[in-house]
Amino acid sequence: MGALRGMLTIVGVAAILVGGLWALQGLDIIRWPASSFMLGDTVWTRNGVLLSIFGIVLLLLARKRSQP
């Protein structure tokens, strides 16, 4: 069960980071890369927030699995 917990944690953290990047690009706060189609598009803000929430859920599941 330790491997599953580790995988959930890694995927959860990655989802939070990528979702945060997408949301900030959608809000036009992070302008990288400068010619990205995601800049200033609220669809990507929504997608980023949803992906970050999914990542948080995965982290909570990983934490729940670690408790006896």
C-alpha positions, 0 to 999 in steps of 0.5 A: 500500500505504500507504493499507491500512497506515494503515487497518489501523492506525486500525481496530486502534487503535480496536478496542483502545480499544473492546475495553478499554472493553468489558472494563473495563465487564464487570469493573465497573471503568468505570461509564460510562454508569451504567445500561449493560447491560454493567456487571458482565457477564463476556460483555462482558469476554470480548468486549472482550478478544477485540476488543482481541486482534483490534486487536493482530493488525491492528496487527501486520499493518500493521507487517509490511506496512510492512517491505520 
